[in-house]
Amino acid sequence: MPDVIRFSGEAVSCPFQDLAGVRLVRENSLFDRRYNAMLGNIRLLWLTALLVAWLPAAPATAAIEFFGTAKIKPTFYDNFDFNDGKNDAFIINEGGLTGDQHIRAELRLGWKAAGERWSVKMIAEADVIMEKDSADRSYYSGATSYEGKPNSGGEFGIERAELLYRFFPWLELETGWDVRALDIGSGGLLFGDDHPFLGFRGDLTDALSYELLYLPIQNRNSLPTADDDGKYLRSPDADDWRVYTLKLVQDMGGKSAALPQHALFGNSSGENNILSMALSPVYAFSDNDSAQARIHYFGLEATGQAGWFKPYFEVMAADGEFDNGRDISAWAMFAGLEVLMNKAFNPYVAFRYTQGDDDASDDDVEGWVGIGDIGRYTPLLGMDGNILGEDLGQSYGATLYSYSPERAFRTNRYGGIGNGGSGDNPGQKLIAVGTRGDLAAILPGLMYKTQAFFIWYDETANLINTRKPGEKVDDYAGTTFDLQLLYAFNKNFSIDYIFSTFVPGDGIKDQFGDDPAFVNCLTLAWTY
């Protein structure tokens, strides 16, 4: 290494005594600025080298895992008003207001990180009806709205968030707005959604767990208004809706060897040699200032398996009142049984009941309305895209995700999605039969589900017969049929097709029309 470095012809003695303290000998006063700059650069390089050497020993941060799904859903809706002679009203789905033929995109990107006691999970989503406006994320005329609709760019954000910290096995803090439910494992009569929540959960014993939640479903922060005397006329929480829930899960025991190999409920191969049962008492209080109502919900959910048989059961009751003194009293139940014959054929039968109101003019509000009916995503009867789980608010009264006709009226509302469920609704008696299975023996990757619902109104006194004015509406609402076929090319890509129809019975015909309603939905799904 030379002991002289030349800059623009100027000679500088540079003995480089050590890397930590570089000494440059100045021989020319014109070198002052170059000298200082070089000294600073060498020190910066030295500090960088020290940082690089230190990094492997620094405490490691949590790794972030990315994941996601991308679904493109060409869809066709037809005759949701059961009348070929009229145009359907708008229909709401996850992408917004739509109707007829459309393509919906559900695009999700998620990430999560976790430590010994904590975890953070977030999922960003854009769920839109595909068109130029949503693709460009701008409407060109004005930055915020177009024809009264919000700018589609605002529809992208954190769709789900789950933040957890476990203090003890019996005490875990949870918050965010991820999916939480009270009875989604059975009939979904009471509540299931991705509303915001704050709460605790944990294991009280090896067999008993709990979840305690506070759900601020609506927090409008309305400013109080005052009259000329300064007296406030409106409470700042007048439009709020808060729900408090408690669910216990008692594992009744049962291991894979609980039944003998050839027991009555088992089989010779032992594949279904299982006996298990979980009982879940449920309580919820709906403090619904927006609807001016207070409702207590009580219930019990039971799920399990006994050999070939998987039973599902729940019963729920509502007791409360409106601020005007009207009494709320209603109940609902669900019971189902699936028989696990083999991979290709698993038949099931179920009964779903929600009480209806028999007189909208009295002070007894008896039509069942849960906090949020989630029938569309329940394990036995649920199907993501079948017609009864779509928005039939313009006719039968079942809204998005809900199987019950809770929106048949607009009076005495006290719950349901968007707080739009009416306590004067006619209720429902539904009998379902179906089967599902894996057809890998025919074509690897092919699965199916098919089912039929036979639906009666529980009460028809509040319904209006437009076909024969003055006469009572018939009890039989109609029949739905669903067929779902899914082919998975691999773990990252699948195609899912749903054909679903609602054939009106005399009850629908008396009110709306004779023409069947249809849904055809194709899902192209990428998972990564």
C-alpha positions as CSV (number, residue, x, y, z in Angstrom):
1,M,0.0,0.0,0.0
2,P,1.5,3.4,-0.9
3,D,2.0,6.0,1.8
4,V,1.0,8.9,-0.5
5,I,-2.4,9.5,-2.1
6,R,-2.7,12.2,-4.8
7,F,-5.8,14.3,-5.3
8,S,-5.8,16.5,-8.4
9,G,-2.1,16.5,-8.5
10,E,-1.7,17.3,-4.8
11,A,0.5,15.0,-2.8
12,V,-0.7,13.9,0.7
13,S,1.2,11.8,3.1
14,C,-1.1,9.0,4.4
15,P,0.5,6.6,6.8
16,F,-2.9,4.9,7.7
17,Q,-1.9,4.1,11.3
18,D,-5.2,2.3,12.1
19,L,-8.7,1.9,10.8
20,A,-10.3,3.5,13.9
21,G,-8.3,6.7,13.7
22,V,-7.3,7.7,10.3
23,R,-4.7,10.5,10.1
24,L,-4.2,12.5,7.0
25,V,-1.2,14.8,6.9
26,R,-2.0,18.0,5.1
27,E,0.7,19.5,2.9
28,N,-1.3,22.1,1.1
29,S,-3.9,24.4,2.6
30,L,-6.1,24.0,-0.5
31,F,-6.8,20.5,0.7
32,D,-8.9,21.4,3.7
33,R,-12.3,20.6,2.2
34,R,-11.1,17.4,0.5
35,Y,-9.5,16.3,3.7
36,N,-12.6,16.8,5.8
37,A,-14.8,15.1,3.3
38,M,-12.6,12.0,3.0
39,L,-12.2,11.8,6.7
40,G,-16.0,11.8,7.1
41,N,-16.4,9.1,4.4
42,I,-13.9,6.8,6.0
43,R,-15.5,7.1,9.4
44,L,-18.9,6.4,7.8
45,L,-17.5,3.3,6.1
46,W,-16.0,2.2,9.5
47,L,-19.3,2.7,11.3
48,T,-21.2,0.8,8.5
49,A,-18.7,-2.1,8.9
50,L,-19.3,-2.2,12.7
51,L,-23.1,-2.2,12.1
52,V,-22.9,-5.1,9.6
53,A,-20.8,-7.0,12.1
54,W,-23.3,-6.3,14.9
55,L,-26.5,-7.2,13.1
56,P,-26.3,-11.0,13.4
57,A,-26.1,-10.6,17.2
58,A,-29.0,-8.2,17.4
59,P,-32.4,-9.4,18.7
60,A,-34.4,-11.0,15.9
61,T,-37.8,-9.4,15.0
62,A,-40.8,-11.5,14.2
63,A,-41.1,-12.9,10.7
64,I,-44.0,-11.7,8.6
65,E,-45.9,-14.3,6.6
66,F,-47.8,-13.1,3.6
67,F,-50.8,-15.0,2.2
68,G,-53.9,-14.3,0.1
69,T,-56.7,-15.2,-2.2
70,A,-57.9,-13.8,-5.5
71,K,-61.4,-14.7,-6.7
72,I,-63.1,-13.7,-9.9
73,K,-66.8,-14.4,-9.9
74,P,-68.8,-14.1,-13.1
75,T,-72.4,-14.1,-11.8
76,F,-75.9,-13.9,-13.2
77,Y,-79.0,-12.9,-11.1
78,D,-82.5,-13.3,-12.5
79,N,-86.0,-12.7,-11.2
80,F,-85.3,-11.9,-7.6
81,D,-88.8,-10.4,-7.6
82,F,-90.3,-13.6,-9.0
83,N,-91.9,-11.6,-11.9
84,D,-90.6,-11.8,-15.5
85,G,-92.8,-8.8,-16.4
86,K,-90.9,-6.4,-14.1
87,N,-87.3,-5.4,-13.7
88,D,-85.6,-6.5,-10.5
89,A,-84.7,-3.9,-8.0
90,F,-81.0,-3.5,-7.2
91,I,-79.4,-6.4,-5.3
92,I,-76.6,-6.0,-2.8
93,N,-73.7,-8.3,-2.5
94,E,-70.2,-8.0,-1.1
95,G,-69.1,-5.9,-4.1
96,G,-71.9,-3.4,-3.7
97,L,-75.2,-2.6,-5.5
98,T,-75.7,-4.7,-8.7
99,G,-78.1,-6.9,-10.6
100,D,-78.4,-9.1,-13.7
101,Q,-75.1,-10.2,-15.1
102,H,-71.8,-8.9,-13.5
103,I,-68.3,-9.9,-12.5
104,R,-67.3,-9.5,-8.9
105,A,-63.7,-9.4,-7.8
106,E,-62.7,-10.4,-4.3
107,L,-59.0,-9.7,-4.0
108,R,-57.3,-10.2,-0.6
109,L,-53.7,-9.8,0.7
110,G,-53.0,-10.9,4.2
111,W,-50.0,-10.9,6.5
112,K,-49.4,-12.1,10.0
113,A,-46.7,-12.3,12.6
114,A,-46.6,-14.1,15.9
115,G,-44.5,-14.5,19.0
116,E,-44.7,-16.8,22.0
117,R,-47.7,-14.9,23.5
118,W,-48.9,-12.6,20.8
119,S,-50.0,-12.5,17.2
120,V,-51.1,-9.9,14.7
121,K,-53.0,-10.7,11.5
122,M,-54.4,-8.3,8.9
123,I,-56.1,-8.8,5.6
124,A,-56.5,-6.0,3.0
125,E,-59.3,-6.4,0.5
126,A,-60.8,-4.9,-2.6
127,D,-64.2,-6.4,-3.3
128,V,-65.8,-4.6,-6.2
129,I,-68.1,-5.1,-9.2
130,M,-65.6,-5.2,-12.2
131,E,-66.0,-2.3,-14.6
132,K,-63.8,0.5,-15.9
133,D,-64.5,2.8,-12.9
134,S,-63.5,0.3,-10.3
135,A,-60.4,-0.8,-12.4
136,D,-59.2,2.8,-12.7
137,R,-60.2,3.6,-9.2
138,S,-61.4,7.1,-10.3
139,Y,-64.5,8.6,-11.7
140,Y,-62.8,11.5,-13.5
141,S,-65.5,14.0,-12.6
142,G,-64.7,14.9,-9.0
143,A,-62.3,13.1,-6.8
144,T,-64.8,11.7,-4.3
145,S,-68.1,10.8,-6.0
146,Y,-69.9,10.0,-9.2
147,E,-73.7,9.9,-9.5
148,G,-73.9,9.9,-5.7
149,K,-71.7,6.8,-5.3
150,P,-68.4,7.0,-3.4
151,N,-65.2,6.8,-5.2
152,S,-64.3,3.1,-5.7
153,G,-60.8,3.7,-4.6
154,G,-62.1,4.1,-1.1
155,E,-63.3,0.5,-1.1
156,F,-59.8,-0.9,-0.5
157,G,-58.7,-1.2,3.1
158,I,-58.2,-3.5,6.0
159,E,-61.1,-6.0,5.7
160,R,-60.0,-8.1,8.7
161,A,-57.7,-7.6,11.6
162,E,-57.0,-9.8,14.6
163,L,-54.7,-8.7,17.5
164,L,-54.1,-11.2,20.3
165,Y,-52.0,-11.3,23.5
166,R,-52.1,-14.3,25.9
167,F,-51.4,-13.4,29.5
168,F,-52.3,-16.8,30.9
169,P,-53.9,-19.9,29.3
170,W,-57.2,-18.7,30.8
171,L,-56.8,-15.0,29.8
172,E,-56.1,-14.0,26.2
173,L,-56.8,-10.4,25.0
174,E,-58.4,-10.2,21.6
175,T,-59.4,-7.2,19.4
176,G,-59.8,-6.1,15.8
177,W,-62.6,-6.9,13.3
178,D,-62.1,-10.5,12.3
179,V,-64.8,-13.1,12.1
180,R,-66.5,-13.9,15.4
181,A,-69.7,-15.9,15.9
182,L,-71.9,-17.4,18.6
183,D,-73.6,-20.2,16.7
184,I,-72.0,-20.5,13.2
185,G,-71.2,-24.2,14.0
186,S,-74.9,-25.2,13.8
187,G,-77.7,-23.1,12.3
188,G,-76.4,-19.5,12.5
189,L,-79.6,-18.1,13.9
190,L,-78.1,-15.5,16.2
191,F,-74.8,-14.0,15.2
192,G,-71.7,-14.4,13.0
193,D,-69.8,-11.6,11.2
194,D,-66.6,-9.6,11.1
195,H,-67.8,-6.7,13.2
196,P,-65.3,-4.9,15.4
197,F,-64.7,-6.5,18.8
198,L,-62.8,-6.2,22.1
199,G,-62.7,-9.1,24.5
200,F,-61.1,-12.0,26.3
201,R,-61.1,-15.7,25.8
202,G,-59.3,-18.7,27.3
203,D,-59.4,-22.2,28.8
204,L,-60.8,-22.4,32.3
205,T,-60.2,-26.1,32.5
206,D,-59.0,-28.8,30.0
207,A,-62.6,-29.2,28.9
208,L,-64.2,-25.8,29.4
209,S,-63.4,-22.6,27.5
210,Y,-65.0,-19.2,27.2
211,E,-65.2,-16.1,25.0
212,L,-66.4,-12.7,26.3
213,L,-66.9,-10.0,23.7
214,Y,-67.9,-6.3,23.4
215,L,-69.1,-5.5,19.8
216,P,-69.5,-1.8,18.9
217,I,-71.5,-2.6,15.8
218,Q,-72.6,1.1,15.3
219,N,-70.9,4.0,17.0
220,R,-72.1,7.0,15.0
221,N,-70.8,9.7,17.3
222,S,-73.9,11.9,16.6
223,L,-73.5,15.4,18.0
224,P,-76.2,16.3,20.6
225,T,-78.5,19.1,19.5
226,A,-80.1,21.6,21.8
227,D,-83.2,23.8,21.8
228,D,-83.3,27.5,22.5
229,D,-83.2,26.9,26.3
230,G,-80.0,24.9,26.0
231,K,-81.8,21.6,26.7
232,Y,-80.3,18.7,24.7
233,L,-82.9,17.0,22.5
234,R,-80.8,14.2,21.2
235,S,-78.4,11.9,23.0
236,P,-74.9,11.6,21.4
237,D,-75.3,7.8,21.4
238,A,-78.8,7.9,19.8
239,D,-77.6,6.0,16.7
240,D,-75.3,3.5,18.5
241,W,-75.6,-0.2,18.7
242,R,-73.5,-2.2,21.1
243,V,-73.6,-5.9,21.8
244,Y,-72.2,-7.9,24.8
245,T,-71.7,-11.6,24.4
246,L,-70.6,-14.6,26.5
247,K,-70.1,-18.1,25.1
248,L,-69.0,-21.2,27.0
249,V,-67.8,-24.4,25.3
250,Q,-67.9,-27.6,27.3
251,D,-66.1,-30.5,25.7
252,M,-68.1,-33.6,26.8
253,G,-65.1,-35.8,26.1
254,G,-64.7,-38.7,23.7
255,K,-61.6,-39.9,21.9
256,S,-61.0,-41.8,18.6
257,A,-61.1,-45.1,20.5
258,A,-64.2,-44.2,22.5
259,L,-66.4,-46.7,20.6
260,P,-65.5,-50.4,19.9
261,Q,-64.4,-51.2,16.4
262,H,-67.7,-52.8,15.5
263,A,-70.0,-50.6,17.6
264,L,-73.5,-49.7,16.4
265,F,-72.4,-46.2,15.4
266,G,-68.9,-47.2,14.1
267,N,-67.9,-49.2,11.0
268,S,-65.5,-52.1,10.3
269,S,-62.7,-49.9,9.0
270,G,-62.7,-47.7,12.1
271,E,-62.6,-44.5,10.1
272,N,-65.7,-43.1,11.8
273,N,-64.9,-44.7,15.2
274,I,-65.5,-41.4,17.0
275,L,-67.6,-40.2,19.9
276,S,-67.4,-36.5,20.7
277,M,-69.8,-33.7,21.8
278,A,-69.5,-30.1,22.7
279,L,-72.2,-28.1,24.5
280,S,-72.1,-24.2,24.2
281,P,-74.4,-22.1,26.4
282,V,-74.8,-18.6,24.8
283,Y,-75.8,-15.2,26.2
284,A,-75.9,-11.9,24.4
285,F,-77.3,-8.4,25.3
286,S,-78.1,-6.1,22.4
287,D,-78.1,-2.5,23.6
288,N,-79.6,-1.0,20.4
289,D,-80.0,2.7,20.8
290,S,-80.4,3.1,17.0
291,A,-83.6,0.9,17.1
292,Q,-84.5,2.1,20.6
293,A,-84.6,-1.5,21.8
294,R,-82.9,-3.6,24.4
295,I,-82.9,-7.4,23.9
296,H,-81.5,-10.3,25.9
297,Y,-80.7,-13.5,23.9
298,F,-80.3,-16.9,25.6
299,G,-79.4,-20.1,23.9
300,L,-77.6,-23.4,23.6
301,E,-75.6,-24.9,20.8
302,A,-74.5,-28.6,20.5
303,T,-72.3,-30.2,17.9
304,G,-70.4,-33.5,17.7
305,Q,-70.0,-36.9,16.1
306,A,-71.1,-40.4,17.0
307,G,-69.6,-42.8,14.5
308,W,-71.2,-42.3,11.2
309,F,-73.5,-39.6,12.5
310,K,-72.8,-35.8,13.0
311,P,-75.6,-34.0,14.9
312,Y,-76.1,-30.2,14.9
313,F,-78.5,-28.5,17.3
314,E,-79.3,-25.0,18.7
315,V,-82.1,-23.2,20.3
316,M,-82.3,-19.5,20.9
317,A,-84.7,-17.1,22.6
318,A,-85.1,-13.3,22.6
319,D,-86.6,-11.3,25.4
320,G,-86.7,-7.5,25.5
321,E,-88.6,-4.4,24.7
322,F,-88.6,-1.1,22.7
323,D,-88.4,2.2,24.4
324,N,-92.1,2.8,23.5
325,G,-93.1,-0.2,25.6
326,R,-93.6,-2.8,22.9
327,D,-92.6,-6.2,24.1
328,I,-90.1,-8.4,22.2
329,S,-90.4,-12.1,22.6
330,A,-89.4,-14.7,20.0
331,W,-87.5,-17.9,19.6
332,A,-85.7,-20.0,17.0
333,M,-84.2,-23.4,16.6
334,F,-82.1,-25.6,14.3
335,A,-81.5,-29.4,14.2
336,G,-79.6,-31.3,11.6
337,L,-78.0,-34.7,11.1
338,E,-75.4,-35.8,8.6
339,V,-74.5,-39.4,7.9
340,L,-70.9,-40.0,6.9
341,M,-71.4,-43.0,4.6
342,N,-68.2,-42.6,2.6
343,K,-66.1,-39.9,1.0
344,A,-68.4,-39.6,-2.0
345,F,-71.8,-39.7,-0.3
346,N,-72.7,-38.0,2.9
347,P,-76.5,-37.3,3.1
348,Y,-78.0,-34.9,5.6
349,V,-81.4,-33.6,6.7
350,A,-82.1,-30.5,8.8
351,F,-85.0,-28.4,10.2
352,R,-84.7,-24.6,10.7
353,Y,-87.3,-22.6,12.5
354,T,-87.8,-18.9,13.3
355,Q,-90.9,-17.6,15.0
356,G,-93.1,-15.2,13.0
357,D,-95.4,-12.4,14.2
358,D,-99.1,-12.9,14.0
359,D,-100.3,-9.3,14.4
360,A,-98.3,-6.3,13.5
361,S,-100.9,-3.9,15.1
362,D,-100.5,-5.1,18.7
363,D,-97.7,-4.4,21.1
364,D,-96.2,-7.9,21.0
365,V,-93.3,-8.1,18.6
366,E,-92.8,-11.8,18.0
367,G,-90.9,-12.2,14.7
368,W,-87.4,-13.6,15.3
369,V,-84.5,-11.3,14.5
370,G,-81.0,-12.2,15.5
371,I,-78.0,-9.9,15.8
372,G,-76.9,-11.2,12.4
373,D,-78.2,-14.4,10.8
374,I,-75.3,-16.2,9.3
375,G,-77.0,-19.2,7.6
376,R,-75.0,-18.8,4.4
377,Y,-71.7,-19.9,6.1
378,T,-72.9,-22.6,8.4
379,P,-71.3,-26.0,8.0
380,L,-74.3,-28.1,7.1
381,L,-76.6,-26.0,5.0
382,G,-74.3,-23.1,4.1
383,M,-73.2,-22.4,0.6
384,D,-71.3,-19.2,-0.4
385,G,-73.5,-18.1,-3.3
386,N,-76.7,-20.0,-3.1
387,I,-79.9,-18.0,-3.8
388,L,-81.4,-18.1,-0.3
389,G,-78.2,-16.5,1.1
390,E,-78.2,-13.7,-1.4
391,D,-80.2,-10.5,-1.1
392,L,-83.9,-11.4,-1.5
393,G,-85.1,-8.3,0.5
394,Q,-87.3,-7.1,-2.4
395,S,-89.5,-10.2,-2.1
396,Y,-89.1,-13.1,0.3
397,G,-87.2,-10.9,2.8
398,A,-84.0,-12.8,3.4
399,T,-81.1,-10.4,3.1
400,L,-77.4,-11.1,2.4
401,Y,-76.0,-14.1,4.4
402,S,-79.4,-14.7,6.1
403,Y,-81.7,-17.6,5.4
404,S,-84.6,-16.0,7.4
405,P,-87.3,-13.6,6.0
406,E,-86.4,-10.9,8.5
407,R,-86.7,-8.0,6.0
408,A,-90.2,-8.8,4.8
409,F,-91.3,-5.6,6.6
410,R,-89.8,-2.3,7.6
411,T,-91.5,-1.9,11.0
412,N,-90.3,-2.7,14.5
413,R,-86.7,-3.2,13.4
414,Y,-84.3,-4.3,16.1
415,G,-81.4,-6.3,14.6
416,G,-80.1,-8.2,11.6
417,I,-77.5,-7.1,9.1
418,G,-77.5,-3.3,8.9
419,N,-80.1,-3.2,11.7
420,G,-82.8,-3.9,9.1
421,G,-84.6,-6.9,10.5
422,S,-88.3,-6.4,11.3
423,G,-89.9,-8.0,14.4
424,D,-93.1,-8.2,12.3
425,N,-91.6,-10.7,9.9
426,P,-93.5,-13.9,9.1
427,G,-90.9,-16.3,10.3
428,Q,-89.9,-19.6,8.7
429,K,-90.2,-23.4,8.8
430,L,-87.5,-24.9,6.6
431,I,-86.8,-28.6,5.9
432,A,-83.6,-29.4,4.1
433,V,-82.3,-32.5,2.4
434,G,-79.0,-32.9,0.7
435,T,-75.7,-34.6,0.3
436,R,-72.1,-33.8,-0.4
437,G,-68.8,-35.6,-1.0
438,D,-65.4,-36.0,-2.7
439,L,-65.6,-37.6,-6.2
440,A,-61.8,-38.3,-6.4
441,A,-62.6,-41.9,-7.4
442,I,-64.1,-40.5,-10.6
443,L,-61.9,-37.4,-11.1
444,P,-59.2,-36.4,-8.5
445,G,-59.9,-32.9,-7.3
446,L,-63.7,-32.9,-7.9
447,M,-66.1,-32.2,-5.0
448,Y,-69.8,-31.5,-4.9
449,K,-72.7,-30.4,-2.8
450,T,-76.4,-30.5,-3.6
451,Q,-79.5,-29.7,-1.5
452,A,-83.1,-28.7,-1.6
453,F,-85.0,-26.5,0.9
454,F,-88.8,-26.7,1.4
455,I,-89.9,-23.5,3.0
456,W,-93.1,-22.5,4.8
457,Y,-94.0,-19.2,6.5
458,D,-94.6,-19.6,10.2
459,E,-97.2,-16.8,10.3
460,T,-98.9,-15.1,7.3
461,A,-101.3,-12.7,9.1
462,N,-99.1,-9.6,8.2
463,L,-98.5,-10.6,4.6
464,I,-100.7,-9.0,1.8
465,N,-102.2,-11.2,-0.9
466,T,-102.0,-9.1,-4.1
467,R,-103.3,-11.9,-6.3
468,K,-106.5,-12.4,-4.3
469,P,-106.9,-9.3,-2.2
470,G,-108.6,-9.9,1.1
471,E,-107.6,-13.6,1.2
472,K,-104.9,-15.1,3.5
473,V,-101.5,-15.7,2.0
474,D,-100.7,-19.4,1.6
475,D,-98.2,-20.9,4.1
476,Y,-95.9,-22.5,1.5
477,A,-93.3,-20.0,0.4
478,G,-91.5,-22.2,-2.1
479,T,-88.6,-24.6,-2.9
480,T,-84.9,-23.9,-3.4
481,F,-82.4,-26.1,-5.1
482,D,-78.7,-25.8,-5.0
483,L,-75.9,-27.6,-6.9
484,Q,-72.3,-26.8,-6.3
485,L,-69.4,-28.4,-8.2
486,L,-65.8,-27.6,-7.3
487,Y,-62.7,-28.8,-9.2
488,A,-59.3,-28.1,-7.7
489,F,-56.5,-28.3,-10.3
490,N,-54.0,-28.0,-7.4
491,K,-53.8,-26.4,-4.0
492,N,-53.4,-22.9,-5.6
493,F,-56.1,-22.9,-8.2
494,S,-59.7,-24.1,-8.4
495,I,-63.0,-23.5,-10.3
496,D,-66.3,-23.5,-8.4
497,Y,-69.7,-23.4,-10.1
498,I,-73.1,-22.9,-8.3
499,F,-76.5,-23.2,-9.9
500,S,-79.3,-22.2,-7.5
501,T,-83.0,-21.5,-8.0
502,F,-86.0,-20.5,-5.9
503,V,-89.2,-21.9,-7.3
504,P,-92.1,-19.9,-5.8
505,G,-94.8,-21.7,-3.8
506,D,-98.4,-20.4,-3.4
507,G,-97.2,-18.1,-0.6
508,I,-94.8,-16.3,-2.9
509,K,-97.2,-16.4,-5.8
510,D,-99.9,-14.7,-3.7
511,Q,-97.6,-11.7,-3.1
512,F,-95.2,-11.4,-6.0
513,G,-95.3,-13.7,-9.1
514,D,-95.1,-17.2,-10.6
515,D,-91.6,-17.1,-12.1
516,P,-88.6,-18.8,-10.5
517,A,-85.6,-16.9,-9.4
518,F,-82.1,-18.0,-10.5
519,V,-78.4,-17.6,-9.6
520,N,-75.6,-18.8,-11.7
521,C,-72.2,-18.2,-10.3
522,L,-68.7,-19.2,-11.4
523,T,-65.7,-18.7,-9.1
524,L,-62.1,-18.7,-10.4
525,A,-60.0,-18.9,-7.2
526,W,-56.3,-18.5,-6.7
527,T,-54.9,-19.2,-3.2
528,Y,-51.3,-18.4,-2.3
